[in-house]
Amino acid sequence: MNLARRRFLQFAGGICVLPVLSPLATADGYPSRPVHLLIGYAPGGSADTTARLFGQRLAERFGQQFIVESRPGASTNIATEAALRAAPDGYTLFLASPANATNPALYANLNFDFIDEIAPVAGLIRFPDVVVVNLALPVRTIPELIAYAKANPGKLNFASSGIGSTLHVAGELFKMMAGVDIVHVPYRGGAPALVDLMSGRVQVMFDNVPTALEFIKAGKLRSLAVTTLTRCEVLPDLPMVADFVPGYEASAWYGIGVPKGTSAEIIDVLNKAINAMLADPAAKARFTELGASLLPGSPADFGKLVADETEKRGKVIRTANIKLE
């Protein structure tokens, strides 16, 4: 069931065909030793593979090692705190994700303030979610799903990969904005949730496109809409949820941050290198195959994304009264 992992690994296999850039010489000689990129997820998933792909490209660009360190646990909080407590010298980077925007509202006693203690460097990629339903559910559009849910309050279930996960928050945001009563069923990961969705034990899921795509194409799930504000190139015929629920948007994303206090010069060097990688047509084409879009921009652009996501996700968690069990 690790189709998302397989698709990312296929992308990893193709990374070698991208043009190798000459090592970049910087004015202050940065980096002069290996750089560590911390992630809060286990090896093999989309976060790990994304970090390794960009780490490899940064290593080629700078002529220095970029070592990915996986420190899973506590919904990325272990890796986050380790990154924030590292020396602000540019030699510890952090892969930021939606968990960092969710955790401030989900955890009562964090040892850090992510927004206050992180210095944003650059966005990397964004993944849309897709609303998928069991084939037996008699709905084919978002308006039909809303109408069915309102006619059957509390009888529909939506699956997620866990309490407070990106998929959970996407579903709760839909409930809140569409005014429907659909019951959340958390699983230990997206794979078992998909199994029960296809079997009919649950009826609805707001899943990441790379994970759901194979099942949609195989006719094992029915897709209704994507959750971003633009259409998805790998599912071009699908409308957006926002076409029917104005203002709705939910997605997964990754970006790079460093400990607060890191020099503006180092942040600028990293930002320019990452944006150069994102501008590579071959890289864009390969991520598009996975349903991902790129997030080029300034450190301020990525900082605004994190702040906006933190505010939005916090509102959903408080309104839905989401609690860790």
N, C-alpha and C positions, 0 to 999 in steps of 0.2 A: 504493500500500500504506500510505500515511500516514493510516490511518483514525482512529487515536487523535488525530492532529493535527487532522483534519477535525472530529471530535466536539468537541474542545476549542474550536476556532474557532467552531463552531455555538453553543457555550455563550457564547463571548465576544460573539457577535452578540446574544445575548439578555440580556447584562448590563445593557443600557441600560433594560430594562423594570423593573429593580429600583428601589425607591424611593431617591431621592437624599437623603442626610442633610445637615442643615445643618452648616456648618463647626464643628468642635469647638474651643472656646477652652480652653487649658490655662493653669494658674496661672503658669508661667514663660515662656509664649509659645512653647513648643516645638510644632511646628517653625517657625522663623522664616525658613527658606530651604529650597531643594530637598533632598530626602533621596534617597540612592542605594541601590538594592536590587541586590546582586550575585548572579548565578547562575553556576553552573559548566557550563552546557549551552548548546548552540547555539540560536539563535532558531528558533521554530516548533514546538518539541516541547512536551510536557506541562509541564515545569518552567517554560519561558519563558512559556507562556500562563497558568499558574497565578500566576506572579509578576506578570504584567501585570494580571490580573483583580483580585488583592488590592491591587496598587499603585494601580490606578484608584480602588478603593473607599476606600483610605486617603487619597488625594488629595482626594476629595470630602468625606471626614469632617473633615480637618484644614484644607482650603483651601490646600494647599501641594502642589507637585509631588513625586511619588515616581517617580524615574527608574530603570527597569530596565536594568542593564548586564550583558550576556552576555559572560563570559570563559571560554569552553570550553577544555578541554585537561587532560591528566594526571588523568583521572577526577575532575574538579572541584577538584583540588588547587591549581590556579593561582588560581581565584576564591576558594577558601577562605583561602589564605594572604594574599591581598590584603585580604580582609575582616577577618581577625584582626589585621593590621598597621595597619589604619585607626585614626584617632583615636576613642577611646571616648566620643563626644559625641552619639550618637543619630542622626547623619546618614549612617551607613553601616550598612545592614542586610544580612543574608545569608540566602539560601534554603537551608536545610539539607535533606539528602536521605539515603537509605540509603547512598550512596557515602561519606558522612562517617563512617558506622558501620563500613564495610567496609575503608576504606583503611588504618587503623592496623595491621591484620594483613596487608594485602596489600603494602604498601610498607615496605621495611626502613629507609629513611632519610628520613622526612618532616621538614620544617623546623619543624613545629609539633605541638602536642598539642591536638587539636581539643576534647576534653572539658574540658581544663584552661583553654583560652584562649577559649572561647566562653561567652557569657552567654545562656542560653535565654530567649526571649521568649514564644512561643506556638506550639502546633501548628496546622496548617492542615487538611490532608486526608490520608486514607489510602486506598490502592487495594488491593483483594485481587488475588491472582493466581488463575488458574483452570488446573487440570490438563486439558490437551487432548491428544488423540491422533489419529493418522491413522485414517481410516475403515476401512482394511483390517486394523488391529490388532484381534484378537479379544478385546477387553476392553471392558466397559461400566461397571465400578465400580472403586474403588480396591483392594478386596480381590482382584479379578480381575487388576488390573495387578501387584500384589505377587506373586501366585501365578505369573503368566506370567514375570515377571522372575526369580523364584527357580528356575523350571523351565528358564530360558534365560539363565544368567548371562553377562554381557558381550555379549549379542547385541542388546539394545535400546539405542538411542541417544536422548539427550534434547538438544534444541537450546536455545541461549540467545543473548542479544544481545551476549555477550562474556565473557571471563574476568573473574571477580569481580563481574559484574553482578548486579542483584537477581534476575534469572531464573536465573542460574547458582547463586547461593547457595540459592535456594529448592529447586532440584533436588538439590543436594548434601545439604541438610538432610533431604530426603525419603529419599535413599539411606541416610544415616546412621541415621535413626530407624526406617526400615522394614527395614533390613538387606538391601538389594538391590544388585546389581551392574549399574548402567546407565551407559553410556559417555557422557560429556559431549562435545558438538560445538559449539564456539563460533563465532559468526558476527559480522560487523561490523554489528551492529544487528538489531533484531527483525524488520524486514520481510523480509530474505532468509531468515531462519530460518523464518518462516511459510510462505514459498514452498516450501521443501524439506520442511516438515512435511506440507503438503497433497499434495505429489508423492510422498511416501513415502520420501524419502532419509533422513529421520529419523522417529522414531515418536512421540515424546513431547515436550511443551513445558510449562513452567510460565510462562504468559504473563500479562501484565497484563490485567484484564478489559476495559478500554476498547478495547484493541487486538484482542483475540480475539472480542469480542462479535458483530461483524458476520458473521464466518465461522461462528460457532456457529449463529446464527439462520438463515444461508443453507444450513445442512446440509453445510458443507465440512469441518468438524471436529467431533469428538465430545468433549463436555465430561464430565468425571468428577466433579469436586468443586472447591470453592473452598478457598483456603489460609488464610483468616482464621478466627477463633474464633466468628464469627457468620455467618449466611447473607447472601448478597448479594441486594439487592432486585431487581436486574435479571436475576438468575438464581435465582429463588426456589425452584425445584424441586431445585437441586443441594445435596447434602449437603456437609459440611466434611471435609477430609482428616483433621482431628482426631477425627472420629467413628470412624475406623478405625486411626489412628496417634495415640494419645493424646499431647497436648501439642504437636503440630505446629502451627506458625503461621509464615506468611511473608507479607509485604506490602510495598508501596511507600508512602512517606509524604513529606510536605513540612512544614516548619515554619520559623519565623523566629528567627534569633539575631543578636546584636550582639557587638562586641568586649568581652572581659572588662574591667571597669572602668567600663563605662557606668553611669550613675547608676540607682539603683533607682526613682527617680521617673519617669524616661523609660521604663524597661522597663515599669512599671506602666501608664503612659499608653498605650503601644503594645499591651500585653496586653488592656487593657479595650476598646480600639478594635477589635482583631481578634476578640475574643469577641463583641462586639456585631454584627459582620458575620456571624459564624458562626451567630448566633441568628436571623438573617433567614430566615423560612420560604421565601421565594422562592429564596434562594441554596442552601439545603439541598435543595430540590426539584430544582434544576438539576444540582447535583453528584450527586444520587442517580441521575439519568438516565444518568450516566456510570459508575455502579457505585462511586462514591466515597462515603466517609463522612467526617464532620467530626470534628476533634480539638480541641474547646474545652477550656479548662483553664488552670491557672496556669503561670507559668514553670517552677516545680518539676516539674509534671506532664510538660512537654515535655522537661525535662532528664533525668527518669527514663527516658522513652521512648528518648532517644538513648543513655543509658548502658546500658540493657538490650539494645538492638539491637547496640551495639558489642560487648558481651560475647558475645551469641549468635552474631553473624556471625564474630567472631574465632575462636570455638570451631570453627565449621564450616570455616573456611579452614585452620586448623591441622590439624584431623582429616583433611580431604580433601587436605591438602598442596597447596593451590592456589597456583600460582606464575605470575607474569606472564611471558609469553614474549618 
